[in-house]
């Protein structure tokens, strides 16, 4: 909930319950809905979040057919709840922005394509990537509204997002990779090697547990796509895993949470033996990168690995966990500079 919304209902910006939908709070063992008049409505005990959401939806729906109500309803839909946590968090943030932009539209049936186009174009002037995400969210919000009979047509469908100039990407050379690795702590260097050999996203690498390591390889269930794959065990991968375990043994003096070995993260910090956060890893990487004046990011390790796999005659699509090889082709070509053969100098008599 934004500060503006809270001031409307006479409340301060929330410090707790940030995981809950707007105007929904947990208090005294129960969930409550706070309406625009600052009245609290009990939704049910905290032990039954599902039924509380159903009651919340009824209160939100009773608030009218505004764009804000459509957004809140979408955030309760099973399709939304099935999205990755990172996507849900980003959509909720964008949802608050959309509510402000369309605050005057208390009747969503009055929203026309031109209104959507103006909102997206205005956003694209300063945040082109965010404008595309905003369009995606609006498309889903109005698609659900059509399904529920709230509106008769989706005004977003025929409005395309503005194209934007993508950042220039280039292939990270072995020398550049080694230079950064030499400047980071041993654990970060190990993580970099693991990211490269498995070619997986950093978020998936950080959640690998001891139980995911099998004789045939390392099991992954990709957070972004939900796809499952096992990266085959190779001498290089086995060596990196043993190096990570050796670093963990060196941390034994640190206090660790007593959990089953199989559930312990492969890469864990000295502080409590917990898995590294993305922020912690990116900070370690950034310090090493800045020390050598490099510009590439930790995500480019995956791009380098897939490009190298293709050049070695391997199957980068399977390694990436993509369903369509066209996705992998675009993924690689954006970062691979082609090597072309120049003509020979003409021979003179």
DAHU-V317063 format. One record per residue. N is the residue number from 1. PHI is phi in radians with two decimals (none if undefined). Layout:
n phi
N PHI
N PHI
This chain:
n phi
1 none
2 -1.44
3 -1.08
4 -1.09
5 -1.17
6 -1.14
7 -1.15
8 -1.12
9 -1.73
10 1.28
11 -2.18
12 -1.42
13 -1.02
14 -1.19
15 -1.83
16 -2.08
17 1.04
18 -1.22
19 -1.42
20 -1.55
21 -1.08
22 -0.99
23 1.22
24 -1.89
25 -2.35
26 -1.92
27 -2.69
28 0.92
29 1.30
30 -2.57
31 -1.59
32 -2.34
33 -1.94
34 -1.86
35 -1.43
36 -1.18
37 -1.63
38 1.18
39 -1.62
40 -1.68
41 -2.05
42 -1.23
43 -1.77
44 2.52
45 -1.18
46 -1.16
47 -1.37
48 -2.29
49 -1.13
50 -1.04
51 -1.19
52 -1.13
53 -1.14
54 -1.11
55 -1.15
56 -1.07
57 -1.05
58 -1.15
59 -1.16
60 -1.13
61 -1.09
62 -1.18
63 -1.36
64 1.96
65 -1.96
66 -1.29
67 -1.09
68 -1.04
69 -1.17
70 -1.12
71 -1.10
72 -1.10
73 -1.13
74 -1.11
75 -1.21
76 -1.84
77 -1.29
78 -0.98
79 -1.09
80 -1.22
81 -1.14
82 -1.49
83 -1.25
84 -1.09
85 -1.00
86 -1.12
87 -1.20
88 -1.09
89 -1.09
90 -1.17
91 -1.16
92 -1.12
93 -1.11
94 -1.16
95 -1.04
96 -1.15
97 -1.16
98 -1.08
99 -1.06
100 -1.22
101 -1.09
102 -1.81
103 -1.05
104 -1.35
105 -1.54
106 -1.33
107 -2.15
108 -1.13
109 -1.22
110 -1.56
111 -1.31
112 -1.94
113 -0.93
114 -1.11
115 -1.21
116 -1.11
117 -1.06
118 -1.11
119 -1.12
120 -1.19
121 -1.15
122 -1.11
123 -1.19
124 -1.15
125 -1.13
126 -2.02
127 -2.47
128 -1.05
129 -1.16
130 -1.12
131 -1.12
132 -1.22
133 -1.18
134 -1.12
135 -1.08
136 -1.05
137 -1.16
138 -1.06
139 -1.06
140 -1.21
141 -1.07
142 -1.34
143 -1.10
144 -1.17
145 -1.11
146 -1.12
147 -1.07
148 -1.51
149 1.41
150 -1.31
151 -2.33
152 -1.63
153 -2.57
154 -1.62
155 -1.26
156 -1.58
157 -0.95
158 -1.64
159 -1.76
160 -1.65
161 -1.27
162 -1.17
163 -1.32
164 -2.32
165 -1.36
166 -1.29
167 -1.14
168 -1.19
169 -1.97
170 -2.50
171 -1.25
172 -1.50
173 -1.34
174 -1.06
175 -1.14
176 -1.16
177 -1.08
178 -1.15
179 -1.12
180 -1.22
181 -1.06
182 -1.25
183 -1.84
184 -1.82
185 -1.08
186 -0.94
187 -1.13
188 -1.17
189 -1.10
190 -1.15
191 -1.12
192 -1.04
193 -1.11
194 -1.16
195 -1.06
196 -1.23
197 -1.16
198 -1.56
199 1.06
200 -1.77
201 -1.15
202 -1.05
203 -1.11
204 -1.34
205 -1.15
206 -1.21
207 -1.71
208 -1.14
209 -1.92
210 -1.04
211 -1.19
212 -1.38
213 -1.57
214 -2.09
215 -0.99
216 -1.46
217 2.79
218 -1.87
219 -1.49
220 -2.27
221 -2.08
222 -1.14
223 -1.16
224 -1.27
225 -1.85
226 1.42
227 -1.22
228 -1.89
229 -2.78
230 -2.10
231 -1.46
232 -0.99
233 -1.25
234 -2.19
235 -0.98
236 -1.13
237 -1.14
238 -1.09
239 -1.15
240 -1.15
241 -1.11
242 -1.13
243 -1.14
244 -1.12
245 -1.13
246 -1.13
247 -1.15
248 -1.16
249 -1.12
250 -1.23
251 -1.67
252 -1.04
253 -1.22
254 -1.27
255 -1.20
256 -2.17
257 -1.27
258 -1.23
259 -2.22
260 -1.00
261 -0.94
262 -1.11
263 -1.65
264 -1.28
265 -1.16
266 -1.15
267 -1.86
268 -2.31
269 -1.46
270 -1.23
271 -1.40
272 1.39
273 1.15
274 -1.55
275 -1.11
276 -1.17
277 -1.46
278 -1.06
279 -1.08
280 -1.11
281 -1.19
282 -1.13
283 -1.18
284 -1.06
285 -1.14
286 -1.08
287 -1.13
288 -1.17
289 -1.10
290 -1.16
291 -1.14
292 -1.90
293 1.28
294 -1.40
295 -2.02
296 -1.36
297 -1.94
298 -1.14
299 -1.21
300 -1.22
301 -1.13
302 -1.12
303 -1.10
304 -1.13
305 -1.09
306 -1.19
307 -1.15
308 -1.12
309 -1.07
310 -1.11
311 -1.20
312 -1.56
313 1.46
314 -1.51
315 -1.75
316 -1.19
317 -1.16
318 -1.13
319 -1.12
320 -1.32
321 1.43
322 -1.45
323 -1.50
324 -2.10
325 -1.17
326 -1.12
327 -1.09
328 -1.19
329 -1.06
330 -1.12
331 -0.98
332 -1.42
333 -1.10
334 -1.17
335 -2.13
336 -1.92
337 -1.58
338 -1.17
339 -1.75
340 -1.93
341 -1.67
342 -1.43
343 -1.26
344 -1.39
345 -1.15
346 -1.09
347 -1.48
348 -1.71
349 -1.18
